[in-house]
């Protein structure tokens, strides 16, 4: 009887204690309403116009740029193949930084995953050992890396080249979420300076470079206790060169310090990063505490709130401009492909000019590749219109490129023409100078970028027979 009475009294007490604990937890959780307001998650999107613009962009790429890529094997020079999944993919936000600085906690906070079965695991020790891709899906489920790489409709199929050991360290999480309908988050393993790359079992820096090249926004996260720069972090910032406009530095856990100490830590962070970021205008630094619990008392609460809203506005800007950025990226890619084709054409022409009946083809071409300036290879390309000297690739890259691809396996640009398909050079130049800028203008002006019926020949133009004599 005593046991029964004790149980009867204990159960209500336990339930009361659990309810009080939940109430206390809710009282210390931070209000998240400003996240939805700043990111405009309640607003409806014009999905029809967006899909039509992506379809138009995909058609321009496949009809005008990709044929030139394949003809001159551009992917073997840059190792960057653009798939349909990459064209239609959402903007990617990449989280980088040392271990246990709050990267996973920040993702949990932005998505409201705290205290749910689906939150990313966090802790004071190194916790994230995988590359975790958080993306939208109809239901909550985990996707293995080998499945993500095998699915051609996704943008992650090129990751197979990093080997099966890496794919075992790649995991995807799908969930229905308003923010994930517009953006994809990638959480990365923390940088541990005393660990060698070989111990990870896959080329960590190469994988990071793959994600950096495709990221629309890169958050490099630090906290007050991890400001030192080692070899792995130094290598990471080398990989970020040229992407300074996408980088945002985050000094996380700022409410763990008094105001005076925070100022000293802020200065120490800049002191550590100054040798690694050689640009006129340094990246934006956000100082706050990005996790779901309320700020610590007696700290700069208003400053932290304003910093958080500024970061959310930055994220919203990437979401709002995702289509414009995608078009600009494809156009930039087209410019690089065009320059590569012009250079290969020039190498082929020079090789033919230098060859004679008694010449040794290998020695002749070795002389051309070893000293291209002697034959004005690169200078002759600069004489072309719309070619900047700052866009020219590294000369040494072509020594390796032609080491794998014999020069006599390429046709000259003048021979890359057909009656029905036209000339590859004319098509890619039209895409760069007319079609892609017109698509961008139609988006900015609010017009529906549908496929035009006169797309193949150009509106108002008659099809030309290039073999007919005038």
Beta strands, then each sheet from edge to edge (+ up, - down):
strand 1: 91-97
strand 2: 131-136
strand 3: 141-144
strand 4: 170-175
strand 5: 183-187
strand 6: 217-223
strand 7: 247-252
strand 8: 284-287
strand 9: 417-418
strand 10: 422-423
sheet 1: 3+ 4- 2- 5+ 1+ 6+ 7+ 8+
sheet 2: 9+ 10-
end
